[in-house]
Amino acid sequence: MTAPTSMQWVRAAAGRLTVGSERLAATRARAVVAWVRDTWARTMGWLGEASGIAWAVRLAALLAAAWMLRKIGVAVGGAAARRLDASPWLMWPALALWIIAAWRAGHPDKDPSKPPEAPPAGTPKATRTGPAAGLTVDQIRALLHAAFRTDDQAHVAVLADRLTEATGRAWTAADVRAAAETAGARVEKNVRMPGHNPSTGIRRSTLPDPSPTPPPGPVDGVVVAGQPTPTEAATTTATPPADTPREGVRVEPIGDTGHLIVRHPADAARRHTLTPGVAR
């Protein structure tokens, strides 16, 4: 293989800069559009929460803020234009920064049109860190479905609180996002919940259902609804059903999901999540 000539290298470099500039412009345009849409949705949500006099007051405040921002924007833009006109040399550093950014964005590996490689179908996945570490995809999906309770969509922060309460492990918003990505759900902005402002959340319709035949061997302390615990296969001793708790054991419902938490008095951290009608 012969080395490329100088002209070939120049053409390749010019093509990479052109592609990188197009990608940068598209990325910046999408970011501006997303910011405008997010700001508009938040503003309309805040305005829609009020009615009557309060709605009129909020509308007046928004109009006053828009008028002030327009004045500030015009002043800042005029000052920047005068500064550039008085110091044209500032365009050279800006051009250099743009060329560097376009060169990096024009790398073939950063082509946004190429979809990310997906693992083969049926390959089990599991989160490596956080409270969902070691859980299978089906177990994570079952936990998320239970955390939705009766809501069709829920905020990430609300799901984190519910999962913390249900599992006894501390969940953060980042943990919920990672679990949702593992489970195949989509985290979106401007998700609405009754009594809350629009925020980042998950819609139940984007969360796949657990497999009808989940893999055996659930993680200790977390049992998928309808799946027997590991101790059931190893013992033949009859045990009382979930609705007749043993002495000293407290059974607590998880909202309206139909799941129960069995708390053992000997160990405050030892608990099992059950579905009514499943024997223990």
Secondary structure, 3 states (H helix, E strand, C coil): CCCCCHHHHHHHHHHHHHHHHHHHHHHHHHHHHHHHHHHHHHHHHHHHCCCCHHHHHHHHHHHHHHHHHHHHHHHHHHHHHHHHHHCHHHHHHHHHHHHHHHHHHCCHHHCCCCCCCCCCCCCCCCECCCCCECCCHHHHHHHHHHHHCCCCEEEHHHHHHHHHHHHCCCCCHHHHHHHHHHHCCCEEEEECCCCCCCEEEEEHHHCCCCCCCCCCCCCCCCCCCCCCCHHHCCCCCCCCCCCCCCCCCEEEECCCCCCEEEEECCEEEEEEEECCCCCC
